[in-house]
Amino acid sequence: MEKAPIHIIICSEPEKYKRFYGVRGERLYNIQGCAAAVENILLSAHSLGLGACWVGAFDDDAIRRILTVPEHVMLHAIITIGYADEIPEMPQKYRIEHIVFLESWGQRKKIPLASLGWLSSKTEKTVKDTKRNIRKMHRKINKKIRSKQ
């Protein structure tokens, strides 16, 4: 963190959220907005070939003192940006079935393709038809192989 040439401090003024959205705005929307901003900055840095890190644990008092941040401002995160010395290993990707529940909490069913939004029901039908045709073709090929043995 000390070697990063750029540090972006993500902060908010919870009172402004409270004024427009009440307690829910102060306690939730305030944090959600800052988290979305952090993620967008991280994605932008990555797209430019930069290394970036979301730092959530830091000394609030030191940051306030160094940057003269007033007490009514909430500090959420620090993002460090620079050119990475190394390329970290890609983390494991989770299958969508392991992170999405359908209809109720904990409900892990096979997710229909059409429910993902970016696929239409026509696409789902095409995928099902293609799978059926591949299975049919596979059976025919196996039958021919067995008959030649």
Secondary structure, 3 states (H helix, E strand, C coil): CCCCCEEEEEEECHHHHHHHHHHHHHHHHHHHHHHHHHHHHHHHHHHCCCEEEEECCCCHHHHHHHHCCCCCCEEEEEEEEECCCCCCCCCCCCCHHHHCCCCCCCCCCCCCHHHHCCCCHHHHHHHHHHHHHHHHHHHHHHHHHHHHC
